[in-house]
Amino acid sequence: MHELSIAIDIVDIATREAAKENATKINKVDIEVGTLSGVVIEALETAMTEAIRDTMLEGSHISIHEIPAMARCKVCRHEFKIDDWLALCPECGSPENEVIQGRELRLKTLEVT
């Protein structure tokens, strides 16, 4: 389960950032996960429960937000939602797309005290 290593990395990053602010507790964490990131949100939620144990994040509210994948057609420049890497442009039918959103895995915000 690579989500556990991701969760551990998130805890490490959050802890480092909180330390920069001389915080003693992390109350809330917002994470963004793109639908094409390869991360299974349910598995990440479970992994976060384990990863925050005995850390500054224990007892904090963890919010994981799914970011839908979007592409831009390289031919007609139309932007559209996609479910996989092989989507065709719904306007012109071109397979030449550029993914512009949906690969994210980002620690968006921290609330600390």
FENWO-V135223 format. One record per run of one state. SS is the DSSP state (~ for helix, > for strand, _ for the rest). FROM is the first residue (numbers start at 0). TO is the last residue. If there is no record, write none. Layout:
[[SS,FROM,TO] [SS,FROM,TO]]
//
This chain:
[[_,0,0] [~,1,19] [_,20,24] [>,25,33] [_,34,39] [~,40,50] [_,51,59] [>,60,66] [_,67,68] [>,69,72] [_,73,77] [>,78,80] [_,81,95] [>,96,100] [_,101,103] [>,104,111] [_,112,112]]
//
